[in-house]
Amino acid sequence: MNDPGDCTNLDIMHPELLTQEQIVAVLTKRQIKLESEDKAVLLELFKAHILPQPQRQYRENRRGKKNINKRKSQQADENEFSVKKAKLSSKESPRLFVPFTPESQKCIPPSQINKDRKVIQLSSPGKSSKRQKMGLIEVSKVRMFSGWQKVFSHESSVLKCKMNFGIYLPQTSETKKVPVIYWLSGLTCTEQNFVTKAGAQKYANEEGIAIVAPDTSPRGCNIEGEEESWDFGTGAGFYVDATEEKWRNNYRMYSYITEELPKIIGGNFPVDTSNASIMGHSMGGHGALTIFFKNADKFKSVSAFAPICNPIECPWGQKAFNGYLGQNKETWKNYDACEMAKNFNGSLKIPILVDQGKADSFLLQKQLLPENLEKVCSDKNLPVTIRMQNEYDHSYFFIATFIEDHIKHHSQVLNGKL
């Protein structure tokens, strides 16, 4: 008779077909902390941490249609389990997160139980009244390369919804504040894509740098149309502050990344947010470039993987900007890296670093347009290094291959190696 806890030869793409014991075994093997043994809750953890996340649109062939149908089936299952989880949430007791201070390491966490799963407002003990008071719920943590990979959720005052972010804290953060790199992910992604696929933690620990990876959009805002397409709405916030009536109350990712998130990080972790850099992938590469050009006083360097360099000239950008910002194309220029580079008067401590795969289908579809960024930077005498990588595509396999280069690139300025 087979061992129910045996993890071999399991169909992880369909966790709803697994037994509760098998799900627990897989999660335990991945060192995912279990706070409930209810199968619906376990399935949610399984889908968040084990299932691969979608990266791009499937092709219009037989295999693509099969995968599309499978995705729709999984989404239907998620909706069903979300209803079940909502009924069970009143029985859950989330862990409470105490912000970092030397004093807090000696204190016993408060023994409060939040039966309604509301965020508990926490403040640092002792003389830390100036520290930011933030309500954080620790979703998961795992020891990794002598540091800690953690995921937190919180209620965002800017986006008016619950948001998740991942944070990797290197070993050196246990004794001092460390610099930080913000990572912005691409279309359809959550914080989990970078956390589980990029392979950045090893190099971040070696360089003594924290990495913060937020979600890509608000979620669950009940806005008509936010779930209708994969390249607009949920999972596609485009790192802008929307001005159109329908979206402007929630879709303010630019302000979330530049204002609220750094306050949360600086107020609750051993991180020096004044010593920061930013990088991203695809839509997140666009976000990293535009946020850097607008905030060169806040970020010391910028890099990107396959960024959307000139969104006002590509279908993805035109769809997003028309929806979030309206039909006045002059306002679009405020979120276009090429247009912003033309008017950039700041100084660069090190060149902008961009990696682009030559086998990237979106490059061939003229969605990314790195050649436009290269020309503008050349005309403005802005130092930029654009590396065209032969045979690499748009995936996280590409990112994982070159992520070490990017972290060491930022380390030059963050750790004073110049």
KAJONOR-V464512 format. One record per residue. N is the residue number from 1. SS is DSSP state (H for helix, E for strand, L for the rest). PSI is psi in degrees with one decimal (999 if undefined). BURIAL is b if it has 9 or more other ideal C-beta (glycine too) atoms within 8 Angstrom, else e. Layout:
# KAJONOR-V464512
N_SS_PSI_BURIAL ; N_SS_PSI_BURIAL
This chain:
# KAJONOR-V464512
1_L_137.2_e ; 2_L_145.2_e ; 3_L_121.9_e ; 4_L_-20.0_e ; 5_L_2.7_e ; 6_L_125.5_b ; 7_L_-6.6_e ; 8_L_149.2_e ; 9_L_32.4_e ; 10_L_145.4_b ; 11_L_89.1_e ; 12_H_-13.5_b ; 13_H_-14.1_e ; 14_H_69.3_e ; 15_H_-23.6_b ; 16_H_-15.7_e ; 17_H_-8.8_e ; 18_L_155.8_b ; 19_L_164.0_e ; 20_H_-38.7_b ; 21_H_-39.6_e ; 22_H_-40.1_b ; 23_H_-45.5_b ; 24_H_-40.8_b ; 25_H_-43.1_b ; 26_H_-45.5_b ; 27_H_-40.8_b ; 28_H_-40.2_b ; 29_H_-34.0_e ; 30_L_3.9_e ; 31_L_38.0_e ; 32_L_125.2_b ; 33_L_130.9_e ; 34_L_121.2_b ; 35_L_-4.0_e ; 36_L_148.1_b ; 37_L_7.6_e ; 38_L_133.7_e ; 39_H_-36.3_e ; 40_H_-42.3_b ; 41_H_-40.1_b ; 42_H_-38.6_b ; 43_H_-38.2_b ; 44_H_-43.6_b ; 45_H_-41.7_b ; 46_H_-45.6_b ; 47_H_-31.4_b ; 48_H_-34.5_e ; 49_H_-21.9_b ; 50_L_-45.2_b ; 51_L_138.0_b ; 52_L_144.3_e ; 53_L_146.0_b ; 54_L_141.1_e ; 55_L_-31.3_b ; 56_L_173.5_b ; 57_L_138.1_e ; 58_L_153.7_b ; 59_L_159.0_e ; 60_L_59.2_e ; 61_L_-177.4_e ; 62_H_-43.7_e ; 63_H_-39.2_e ; 64_H_-43.4_b ; 65_H_-36.2_b ; 66_H_-43.0_e ; 67_H_-36.0_b ; 68_H_-44.7_b ; 69_H_-37.5_e ; 70_H_-40.5_b ; 71_H_-43.5_b ; 72_H_-39.5_e ; 73_H_-41.3_e ; 74_H_-39.5_b ; 75_H_-37.8_e ; 76_H_-41.2_e ; 77_H_-41.3_b ; 78_H_-40.6_b ; 79_H_-40.9_e ; 80_H_-45.0_e ; 81_H_-28.1_b ; 82_H_-38.2_b ; 83_H_-43.9_e ; 84_H_-40.8_b ; 85_H_-35.4_b ; 86_H_-36.9_e ; 87_H_-27.7_e ; 88_H_-14.7_b ; 89_H_-27.4_e ; 90_H_-14.7_e ; 91_H_-6.1_e ; 92_L_152.3_b ; 93_L_92.8_e ; 94_L_150.5_b ; 95_L_144.6_e ; 96_E_136.3_b ; 97_L_125.5_b ; 98_L_123.0_b ; 99_L_154.4_b ; 100_L_127.6_e ; 101_L_156.5_b ; 102_L_-37.0_e ; 103_H_-35.6_b ; 104_H_-21.1_b ; 105_H_-17.0_e ; 106_H_-6.7_e ; 107_L_146.5_e ; 108_L_129.4_e ; 109_L_148.2_e ; 110_L_139.3_e ; 111_L_65.0_e ; 112_L_141.5_e ; 113_L_123.4_e ; 114_L_87.8_b ; 115_L_-22.7_e ; 116_L_5.7_e ; 117_L_36.8_e ; 118_L_155.7_e ; 119_L_130.5_e ; 120_L_128.2_e ; 121_L_118.1_e ; 122_E_149.4_b ; 123_L_155.4_b ; 124_L_145.9_b ; 125_L_172.5_b ; 126_L_-134.0_e ; 127_L_27.5_e ; 128_L_38.5_b ; 129_L_-22.5_e ; 130_L_-12.8_e ; 131_L_150.9_b ; 132_L_129.5_b ; 133_L_118.3_e ; 134_E_142.8_b ; 135_L_109.6_b ; 136_L_140.5_b ; 137_E_122.8_b ; 138_E_113.0_b ; 139_E_-41.7_e ; 140_E_158.1_b ; 141_E_147.1_b ; 142_E_138.7_b ; 143_E_133.2_e ; 144_E_119.3_b ; 145_L_46.1_b ; 146_L_-4.1_e ; 147_E_-163.9_b ; 148_E_127.1_b ; 149_E_118.0_b ; 150_E_156.6_b ; 151_E_134.0_b ; 152_E_154.5_b ; 153_E_155.2_b ; 154_E_161.6_b ; 155_E_117.2_e ; 156_E_126.5_b ; 157_L_-24.1_e ; 158_L_-45.5_b ; 159_L_-13.2_b ; 160_L_44.3_b ; 161_E_172.6_b ; 162_E_135.5_b ; 163_E_148.1_b ; 164_E_150.5_b ; 165_E_147.7_b ; 166_E_148.0_b ; 167_E_127.6_b ; 168_E_125.4_b ; 169_E_115.5_b ; 170_L_168.0_b ; 171_H_-34.4_b ; 172_H_-19.1_e ; 173_H_-10.3_b ; 174_H_-15.3_e ; 175_L_-12.3_e ; 176_L_166.2_e ; 177_L_143.4_e ; 178_E_156.8_b ; 179_E_170.7_b ; 180_E_144.4_b ; 181_E_129.5_b ; 182_E_130.8_b ; 183_E_128.4_b ; 184_E_122.2_b ; 185_L_173.0_b ; 186_L_-170.8_b ; 187_L_138.5_b ; 188_L_-5.5_b ; 189_L_161.8_b ; 190_L_-173.2_b ; 191_H_-20.7_b ; 192_H_-28.3_b ; 193_H_-51.1_b ; 194_H_-43.9_b ; 195_H_-42.5_b ; 196_H_-13.8_e ; 197_H_-24.3_b ; 198_L_-26.4_b ; 199_L_32.2_e ; 200_L_-19.5_b ; 201_H_-37.9_b ; 202_H_-46.3_e ; 203_H_-32.7_b ; 204_H_-39.4_b ; 205_H_-40.6_b ; 206_H_-36.8_e ; 207_H_-6.5_b ; 208_L_44.0_b ; 209_E_134.8_b ; 210_E_149.2_b ; 211_E_126.8_b ; 212_E_126.5_b ; 213_E_99.7_b ; 214_E_170.1_b ; 215_L_169.7_b ; 216_L_-4.5_b ; 217_L_167.4_b ; 218_L_160.4_b ; 219_L_147.1_b ; 220_L_32.7_e ; 221_L_-4.2_b ; 222_L_39.8_e ; 223_L_130.2_b ; 224_L_125.1_e ; 225_L_-4.8_e ; 226_L_-16.3_b ; 227_L_9.5_e ; 228_L_-26.7_e ; 229_E_155.1_e ; 230_L_-15.8_b ; 231_L_19.0_b ; 232_E_140.5_b ; 233_E_-135.2_b ; 234_L_128.9_e ; 235_L_7.3_b ; 236_E_55.8_b ; 237_L_-15.9_b ; 238_L_12.1_b ; 239_L_40.7_b ; 240_L_165.3_b ; 241_E_106.3_b ; 242_L_145.1_b ; 243_L_-15.4_e ; 244_L_140.8_b ; 245_L_-44.3_e ; 246_L_-29.8_e ; 247_L_-17.9_b ; 248_L_-18.4_b ; 249_L_-30.2_e ; 250_L_-39.3_b ; 251_L_80.6_b ; 252_E_55.3_b ; 253_H_-30.7_b ; 254_H_-49.0_b ; 255_H_-34.2_b ; 256_H_-45.0_b ; 257_H_-39.2_b ; 258_H_-20.7_b ; 259_H_-62.7_b ; 260_H_-47.4_b ; 261_H_-46.1_b ; 262_H_-34.3_b ; 263_H_-39.4_b ; 264_H_-45.8_b ; 265_H_-48.6_b ; 266_H_-28.0_b ; 267_H_-12.0_b ; 268_H_-4.5_b ; 269_L_158.8_b ; 270_L_63.6_b ; 271_E_134.2_b ; 272_E_95.0_b ; 273_E_-8.5_b ; 274_E_-8.7_e ; 275_E_77.7_e ; 276_E_151.7_b ; 277_E_173.1_b ; 278_E_142.8_b ; 279_E_166.2_b ; 280_E_178.1_b ; 281_E_130.9_b ; 282_L_-116.6_b ; 283_H_-36.7_b ; 284_H_-28.9_b ; 285_H_-41.7_b ; 286_H_-46.3_b ; 287_H_-43.5_b ; 288_H_-45.0_b ; 289_H_-47.7_b ; 290_H_-39.0_b ; 291_H_-38.8_b ; 292_H_-47.5_b ; 293_H_-31.8_b ; 294_H_-19.0_e ; 295_L_49.1_b ; 296_L_-16.1_b ; 297_L_-17.5_e ; 298_L_-24.6_e ; 299_L_133.7_b ; 300_L_-19.3_b ; 301_L_165.8_b ; 302_E_145.4_b ; 303_E_166.0_b ; 304_E_150.1_b ; 305_E_121.6_b ; 306_L_54.4_b ; 307_L_154.6_b ; 308_L_96.7_b ; 309_L_-29.5_b ; 310_L_66.6_b ; 311_H_-27.7_b ; 312_H_-10.0_b ; 313_H_7.3_b ; 314_L_154.9_b ; 315_H_-42.1_e ; 316_H_-50.5_b ; 317_H_-41.5_b ; 318_H_-40.9_b ; 319_H_-46.8_b ; 320_H_-46.8_b ; 321_H_-38.6_b ; 322_H_-39.1_b ; 323_H_-44.3_b ; 324_H_-34.1_b ; 325_H_-11.5_b ; 326_L_-173.1_e ; 327_L_-9.1_e ; 328_L_102.7_e ; 329_H_-17.0_e ; 330_H_-35.8_e ; 331_H_-23.8_b ; 332_H_-30.8_b ; 333_H_-20.6_b ; 334_H_-10.3_e ; 335_H_31.1_b ; 336_L_120.4_b ; 337_H_-40.1_b ; 338_H_-43.9_b ; 339_H_-38.0_b ; 340_H_-34.4_b ; 341_H_-33.3_b ; 342_H_-31.1_b ; 343_L_11.1_e ; 344_L_125.2_b ; 345_L_7.4_e ; 346_L_-176.5_e ; 347_L_150.2_e ; 348_L_124.1_b ; 349_L_-36.0_e ; 350_L_159.6_b ; 351_L_153.3_e ; 352_E_132.6_b ; 353_E_126.5_b ; 354_E_129.1_b ; 355_E_133.4_b ; 356_E_125.5_b ; 357_E_134.9_b ; 358_L_-23.2_b ; 359_L_14.2_e ; 360_L_117.7_b ; 361_H_-30.7_b ; 362_H_-24.5_b ; 363_H_-44.4_b ; 364_H_-27.7_e ; 365_L_3.6_e ; 366_L_36.5_e ; 367_L_-22.2_b ; 368_L_-43.7_b ; 369_L_51.6_b ; 370_H_-25.9_b ; 371_H_-31.2_e ; 372_H_-40.8_b ; 373_H_-41.2_b ; 374_H_-42.2_b ; 375_H_-45.4_e ; 376_H_-44.3_b ; 377_H_-36.8_b ; 378_H_-43.9_e ; 379_H_-32.8_e ; 380_H_-1.1_b ; 381_L_34.9_e ; 382_L_127.0_b ; 383_L_121.1_b ; 384_E_138.9_b ; 385_E_110.6_e ; 386_E_113.2_b ; 387_E_114.8_b ; 388_E_112.0_e ; 389_E_114.2_b ; 390_L_131.2_e ; 391_L_2.2_e ; 392_L_147.2_b ; 393_L_-150.7_b ; 394_L_5.0_b ; 395_L_178.0_e ; 396_H_-13.7_b ; 397_H_-40.7_e ; 398_H_-46.9_b ; 399_H_-46.4_b ; 400_H_-29.0_b ; 401_H_-36.3_e ; 402_H_6.3_b ; 403_H_-31.9_b ; 404_H_-43.2_e ; 405_H_-40.9_b ; 406_H_-40.7_b ; 407_H_-41.6_b ; 408_H_-31.2_b ; 409_H_-48.6_b ; 410_H_-31.1_b ; 411_H_-25.5_b ; 412_H_-43.3_b ; 413_H_-34.8_b ; 414_H_-32.0_b ; 415_L_14.8_b ; 416_L_41.8_e ; 417_L_-4.7_e ; 418_L_999_e
